[in-house]
C-alpha cells in the first residue's frame, strides 16, 4: 500500500487504523473469479474513499495508528507531471492544481489582467466630450472671428452642453475613468462660470414691486410689467397678444416684424384701450428682415423716433416714458439674423445697438436680438454700459425660440434670443422673467417686471 503515497504532493493522507487494516487483510477469498473481481472493484471504488477537508501538517509515519478513516491516494500515474492534486477534489473528477513544486516553495501563478469593461462606451463618451470641447472653443472666439459660417448658430446651443457634460462626468466616475472624469469636471466648472448669472441669485426686484404689478397696472408708481414679442411677419394672434397684455398687466410692449394687417388686428382686439400710446418704425431698409417694429405704452411717450439710429435692417423706434422719478428711453430692436450670407449684417446690427451706450439716456432695449449671451458680439454689445436681464436675475434660462408646433407636435424652445437689456447702474432692475407661448409665431413672448429705485 505504500506505493499509493506520494510525498511530493500537497495532500497528506491519514493512515488506516491497525484494527481496520487487519480486518481487511483477513477478508475471505472470493468463491469465484467474478467474486474476486467484484471485491477488487469495491476496494478501488473512488466513491468509497473519504476526502480529508483540511491539510495535514506532516506525512504519516510507519506504525502510526492514529484514528481516522483510511484515505486512498491517487496513483502517481493519474496526475500530470509537476501537477499537484488538491485533497478536496479527489473523487469529484477535478483536475490537478498544476504549477510545479508543491508547498510554500511553489511559485504563484501569474495573475492575468482582466480586459477593461465598457471600452466601447468609454470611447463614445470621449467622442461626446471632444464635441463638447469644440463647441466651447467656438464660444471663446473673439467677436471679429465669431461670425463665420455656422458659428453663431452652433454657439446658440452652448447652454445645452450641461447635459452631455454631466452624463460624461457621472459615467466616468462610476466606471473609474479618471482622465475623462477630470476633463468633464473642468468643462463643467467653466460652464458654471460662464452662466453663473443665470444660476445664482442675482439682482431682483423687491417683493413690493412684484406685488404691485400683480395687483394691476398703474402709471403712478415706480414699477411696470414689460413685454417683447416677435410676431413672425404679423402671423401671431393679435387677440392672444392683447389678452396677454391684459392678464399680465403689461404697461410697456415692444413688438417686432409687424405687418399692416397685424397692426389693424391689434386695434380691433383692443390694444389701444390698454396701451393707448404707440410708435411704429419707418419702413425697413432695402434689406428687410421681417417688417417694422413698434412700441405701445400705458404712460405718454415723449421724444418719439421712428428710426433712432441708421441700421441696415429693421428701423429702431424709440420713445421716453416716465416710470417713478426716472425718464426711461424705450427701444424696440430686431437686427438681422446670422443666416448664410448675412453674418456681416448681423454683426453690424448688434454693433449699432451697442452704440447706444454713447448717449446719455436710461435705456430699456427690448426685442429679438438674434443672439444669445454666449455670442461674443452680444456680450460686446452689452460692454460695461448694459446688462441682460436674463443673465442678471439668476432665474435660469428663458428659451424663446423656436415656438409653436410642426404637424401637431409642439416644438421645444431651445435658444434664448429675445432679450430685455437695460442700462447698468441706472437705478433700473428687471426680474420676474417668464416666456409665454403665443400661437401663430415662432417666438415666445418674454415678460419681466421693471422697478426704478
C-alpha positions in Angstrom: 0.0 0.0 0.0 3.0 2.3 0.4 3.1 2.7 -3.4 -0.1 4.8 -3.2 1.5 7.6 -1.3 3.4 10.4 -3.0 5.4 12.7 -0.7 5.8 15.3 -3.5 2.1 16.2 -3.5 0.4 18.9 -1.3 -2.0 16.3 0.0 -1.3 14.3 3.1 -3.3 11.1 3.6 -4.1 9.8 7.0 -3.2 6.2 7.9 -5.7 3.4 8.3 -6.1 2.1 11.9 -4.4 -1.2 12.6 -7.7 -3.0 13.5 -9.3 -2.0 10.2 -6.1 -3.0 8.3 -6.1 -6.4 9.9 -9.8 -6.8 9.2 -9.2 -6.0 5.5 -6.3 -8.4 5.4 -8.4 -11.2 6.8 -11.2 -10.7 4.2 -12.4 -14.2 2.9 -11.3 -15.1 -0.5 -14.0 -14.8 -3.1 -15.6 -18.0 -4.2 -15.1 -17.3 -7.9 -13.2 -15.1 -10.3 -16.3 -12.9 -10.6 -16.5 -12.5 -6.9 -12.7 -11.7 -6.8 -13.2 -9.0 -9.5 -16.1 -7.6 -7.6 -14.1 -7.4 -4.3 -11.2 -5.6 -6.1 -13.7 -3.2 -7.7 -15.3 -2.4 -4.4 -11.8 -1.9 -2.8 -10.8 0.5 -5.6 -14.2 2.3 -5.9 -13.5 6.1 -5.7 -16.9 6.7 -4.2 -15.9 4.7 -1.2 -12.9 6.9 -0.4 -13.1 9.6 2.2 -11.6 13.0 1.5 -9.9 14.9 4.1 -11.2 18.5 4.2 -8.1 20.1 5.8 -4.4 19.7 5.1 -2.3 17.5 7.3 0.9 19.1 8.6 3.1 16.0 8.5 3.3 12.9 6.4 2.2 9.6 8.0 5.0 7.7 9.8 5.4 4.0 9.8 3.5 2.3 12.6 1.3 5.3 13.1 -2.1 4.0 14.4 -3.9 7.3 14.8 -7.6 7.0 14.5 -9.3 8.2 11.4 -10.6 6.9 8.1 -8.4 5.4 5.5 -7.9 7.7 2.5 -6.7 6.3 -0.7 -4.1 8.4 -2.5 -4.4 8.6 -6.3 -1.7 6.8 -8.1 1.2 8.9 -9.3 0.4 8.0 -12.9 -3.0 9.7 -12.6 -1.5 13.2 -12.1 0.3 15.1 -14.8 4.0 15.7 -14.4 4.6 18.6 -12.0 0.9 18.7 -11.0 -0.5 18.5 -7.5 -3.8 17.1 -6.6 -6.0 19.0 -4.2 -7.5 16.7 -1.5 -10.9 18.4 -1.7 -11.1 17.4 -5.4 -10.4 13.7 -5.1 -13.3 11.6 -6.3 -15.0 14.5 -7.9 -13.4 14.5 -11.3 -11.2 17.6 -10.6 -8.0 18.2 -12.5 -4.6 18.7 -10.9 -4.0 22.2 -9.4 -0.8 22.4 -11.6 2.0 24.8 -11.1 5.2 22.8 -10.5 6.6 22.3 -7.0 4.4 21.8 -4.0 4.1 23.5 -0.7 5.3 27.0 0.1 8.1 26.8 -2.5 5.6 26.6 -5.4 5.7 29.9 -7.4 2.5 31.8 -7.5 0.5 31.7 -10.7 0.8 34.9 -12.7 -2.5 36.9 -12.5 -3.9 37.7 -15.9 -5.3 41.2 -16.1 -8.9 41.5 -16.8 -9.8 43.3 -20.0 -11.3 46.8 -19.4 -15.0 47.0 -19.1 -17.2 49.5 -21.0 -14.4 50.0 -23.6 -16.7 50.9 -26.5 -18.9 53.1 -24.3 -15.9 54.9 -22.9 -14.7 55.6 -26.4 -18.2 57.0 -27.2 -18.0 59.3 -24.1 -14.7 60.6 -25.3 -16.1 61.4 -28.7 -19.0 63.3 -27.0 -16.6 65.2 -24.8 -14.4 66.1 -27.8 -17.5 67.5 -29.5 -18.4 69.5 -26.3 -14.9 71.0 -26.1 -15.0 72.0 -29.8 -18.3 73.9 -29.2 -16.8 75.5 -26.1 -13.8 76.6 -28.1 -16.1 78.3 -30.6 -17.7 80.2 -27.8 -14.3 81.6 -26.9 -13.6 83.0 -30.3 -13.2 86.8 -30.4 -16.1 88.8 -31.9 -14.3 89.5 -35.2 -13.9 85.7 -35.7 -17.2 84.6 -34.3 -19.5 85.4 -37.2 -18.2 82.7 -39.6 -20.4 80.2 -41.3 -22.5 78.2 -38.8 -20.5 79.5 -35.8 -23.3 81.8 -34.5 -25.9 79.0 -34.9 -23.7 76.4 -33.1 -22.8 78.8 -30.3 -26.5 79.5 -29.6 -26.8 76.0 -28.2 -23.9 76.2 -25.7 -26.2 76.1 -22.6 -27.4 72.7 -23.6 -23.8 71.4 -23.1 -24.6 71.0 -19.4 -26.5 67.8 -20.3 -23.7 65.8 -22.0 -21.0 67.1 -19.6 -23.0 65.8 -16.6 -23.6 62.5 -18.3 -19.9 62.0 -19.1 -18.9 63.1 -15.6 -21.2 60.7 -13.8 -20.4 57.7 -16.0 -16.6 58.5 -15.8 -16.8 58.4 -12.0 -18.8 55.1 -12.0 -16.5 53.4 -14.5 -13.4 54.8 -12.8 -12.2 56.7 -15.9 -10.1 59.3 -14.1 -8.9 61.3 -17.0 -12.3 61.6 -18.5 -13.8 62.5 -15.1 -11.2 65.2 -14.7 -11.8 66.7 -18.2 -15.6 66.6 -17.5 -15.2 68.3 -14.2 -13.1 71.1 -15.7 -15.6 71.6 -18.6 -18.5 71.7 -16.1 -16.6 74.3 -13.9 -16.1 76.5 -17.0 -19.8 76.2 -18.0 -20.9 77.2 -14.5 -18.5 80.2 -14.5 -19.9 81.3 -17.9 -23.5 81.1 -16.8 -23.3 81.9 -13.1 -25.6 84.9 -13.7 -28.4 82.6 -14.8 -27.9 80.1 -12.0 -27.0 82.1 -8.9 -29.4 84.5 -7.1 -28.8 87.9 -8.7 -30.3 91.4 -9.0 -34.1 91.1 -8.5 -37.0 93.5 -7.9 -38.4 93.9 -4.5 -41.3 91.9 -3.2 -43.4 95.0 -3.0 -42.7 95.6 -6.8 -43.8 92.1 -7.6 -47.0 92.5 -5.6 -47.8 95.9 -7.2 -47.6 94.5 -10.8 -49.7 91.5 -9.8 -52.4 93.8 -8.3 -52.8 95.8 -11.5 -51.2 98.3 -13.9 -50.6 101.9 -12.8 -48.6 104.8 -14.2 -48.3 106.5 -10.9 -45.8 104.0 -9.2 -42.2 103.1 -9.9 -42.8 99.6 -11.3 -44.1 98.3 -14.6 -44.7 94.9 -16.3 -42.9 94.9 -19.6 -43.1 92.5 -22.6 -41.5 91.8 -26.0 -42.5 89.5 -28.9 -41.5 88.8 -32.4 -44.8 88.4 -34.3 -43.3 86.3 -37.2 -44.3 88.8 -40.0 -47.6 89.5 -38.3 -48.6 85.9 -38.0 -49.1 86.0 -34.3 -52.6 86.0 -32.9 -53.4 89.7 -32.1 -56.2 88.6 -29.8 -53.8 86.5 -27.7 -51.3 89.3 -27.6 -53.9 91.8 -26.3 -55.3 89.1 -23.9 -51.7 88.5 -22.5 -51.3 92.3 -22.1 -54.5 92.5 -20.0 -53.7 89.3 -18.0 -50.2 90.2 -17.1 -50.9 94.0 -16.5 -48.3 94.9 -19.2 -47.5 98.7 -19.3 -44.8 98.6 -22.0 -45.0 96.4 -25.1 -42.4 96.0 -27.8 -43.2 94.1 -31.0 -41.1 93.1 -34.0 -41.9 92.0 -37.6 -45.1 94.0 -37.8 -47.3 93.9 -40.9 -50.1 96.4 -41.7 -52.7 93.7 -41.3 -51.4 92.7 -37.9 -51.4 96.4 -36.7 -55.1 96.6 -37.8 -55.9 93.3 -35.9 -54.3 94.7 -32.8 -56.5 97.7 -33.0 -59.6 95.5 -33.5 -58.6 93.4 -30.5 -58.5 96.4 -28.2 -54.8 97.2 -27.8 -55.4 101.0 -27.7 -57.8 100.5 -24.8 -55.0 99.3 -22.5 -51.9 100.8 -24.2 -53.0 104.0 -25.9 -49.6 105.4 -26.8 -47.5 104.0 -29.6 -44.8 104.5 -32.2 -44.2 102.3 -35.2 -40.8 102.4 -37.0 -40.2 103.6 -40.5 -40.1 101.1 -43.3 -37.2 98.8 -43.3 -34.1 99.5 -45.4 -33.6 97.8 -48.7 -32.5 94.7 -46.6 -35.7 93.8 -44.7 -35.7 91.1 -42.0 -39.4 90.8 -41.4 -41.1 94.2 -41.4 -41.3 97.0 -38.9 -41.0 97.3 -35.1 -43.4 99.0 -32.7 -43.8 100.2 -29.1 -47.1 100.5 -27.1 -47.2 102.1 -23.6 -49.7 102.9 -20.9 -47.9 106.2 -20.0 -47.5 109.0 -22.5 -44.3 108.9 -24.6 -42.0 111.8 -25.4 -39.1 112.3 -27.7 -40.6 109.8 -30.1 -38.5 108.5 -33.0 -39.4 106.1 -35.9 -35.7 105.5 -36.7 -33.4 106.1 -33.8 -30.2 105.2 -35.5 -29.4 104.2 -39.1 -29.3 100.4 -39.4 -29.2 98.2 -42.4 -32.3 96.1 -41.4 -35.4 96.9 -39.4 -35.5 100.5 -38.1 -35.4 101.0 -34.4 -38.4 103.0 -32.9 -37.9 104.8 -29.6 -39.9 106.8 -27.0 -39.3 108.0 -23.5 -41.8 107.2 -20.7 -41.8 108.3 -17.1 -41.6 105.5 -14.5 -41.4 106.8 -11.0 -38.9 109.6 -11.0 -36.9 108.3 -13.9 -37.3 109.0 -17.6 -36.8 105.7 -19.3 -35.8 105.6 -23.0 -37.6 102.5 -24.6 -36.2 101.0 -27.8 -37.6 98.1 -29.9 -34.9 96.3 -31.9 -34.5 93.5 -34.4 -31.1 93.1 -36.0 -30.6 90.7 -38.9 -30.3 87.0 -38.1 -26.8 85.4 -38.8 -28.0 83.3 -41.7 -25.7 82.3 -44.5 -24.5 85.4 -46.4 -25.9 87.8 -43.8 -23.3 87.4 -41.0 -21.9 90.8 -41.6 -25.4 92.4 -41.4 -25.9 90.6 -38.1 -22.6 91.8 -36.8 -23.2 95.4 -37.9 -26.7 95.4 -36.4 -25.5 94.4 -33.0 -22.8 97.0 -33.2 -25.3 99.7 -33.9 -27.4 98.7 -30.9 -24.3 98.7 -28.8 -23.5 102.3 -29.8 -26.5 103.5 -27.8 -24.1 103.5 -24.8 -22.6 106.6 -26.3 -25.7 108.6 -25.4 -26.8 109.8 -22.0 -30.1 108.1 -21.5 -31.5 105.5 -19.2 -32.2 102.8 -21.9 -34.6 99.9 -21.8 -33.9 98.0 -25.1 -36.2 95.0 -25.9 -36.6 92.8 -28.9 -35.4 89.9 -30.9 -31.6 90.3 -30.9 -31.0 87.1 -32.9 -28.1 86.3 -30.5 -27.6 84.8 -27.1 -25.5 85.6 -24.0 -22.9 83.1 -25.4 -22.3 85.1 -28.5 -19.2 87.3 -28.2 -20.8 90.0 -30.3 -23.8 90.2 -27.9 -21.5 90.4 -24.8 -19.6 93.1 -26.6 -22.8 95.0 -27.2 -23.5 94.9 -23.5 -20.0 96.0 -22.7 -19.8 98.0 -19.4 -22.9 100.1 -20.1 -25.7 97.5 -20.4 -26.8 94.3 -18.7 -29.1 91.5 -19.9 -32.0 90.9 -17.5 -31.9 87.1 -18.1 -28.2 86.9 -17.1 -28.6 89.3 -14.1 -31.7 87.9 -12.4 -30.4 84.4 -11.6 -33.7 82.9 -12.5 -32.5 80.3 -15.0 -32.7 80.3 -18.8 -35.8 81.5 -20.6 -35.7 80.0 -24.0 -37.8 81.9 -26.5 -37.1 80.2 -29.9 -38.5 78.2 -31.6 -42.1 78.1 -30.5 -45.3 76.6 -31.9 -45.7 73.2 -33.5 -45.0 71.2 -36.6 -47.5 68.6 -37.8 -49.3 68.9 -34.5 -46.1 68.3 -32.4 -45.1 71.1 -30.0 -41.6 72.4 -30.6 -39.4 72.8 -27.6 -37.8 76.3 -27.2 -34.0 75.8 -27.4 -32.3 79.2 -27.5 -32.7 82.5 -25.8 -32.5 85.1 -28.5 -35.2 87.6 -27.2 -33.8 89.8 -24.5 -34.6 92.7 -22.2 -31.5 94.8 -21.9 -31.2 97.9 -19.7 -28.6 100.5 -18.6 -26.2 99.3 -15.9 -26.1 101.3 -12.7 -29.0 103.4 -13.7 -31.4 102.6 -10.9 -33.3 100.1 -13.1 -33.8 96.4 -12.1 -35.6 93.8 -14.2 -36.5 90.3 -13.0 -39.6 88.1 -12.6 -39.0 86.8 -16.2 -41.2 84.4 -18.0 -41.5 83.1 -21.5 -45.1 82.6 -22.8 -46.2 80.9 -26.0 -48.4 82.8 -28.4 -50.0 81.0 -31.3 -49.1 82.0 -34.9 -45.5 82.9 -34.2 -42.2 81.0 -33.9 -41.1 83.0 -30.8 -42.3 83.1 -27.3 -43.2 86.4 -25.6 -40.7 87.4 -22.9 -42.1 89.3 -19.9 -40.4 90.9 -16.9 -41.0 93.2 -14.1 -39.2 96.6 -14.1 -38.5 98.5 -10.9 -37.0 102.0 -10.7 -35.1 102.9 -7.5 
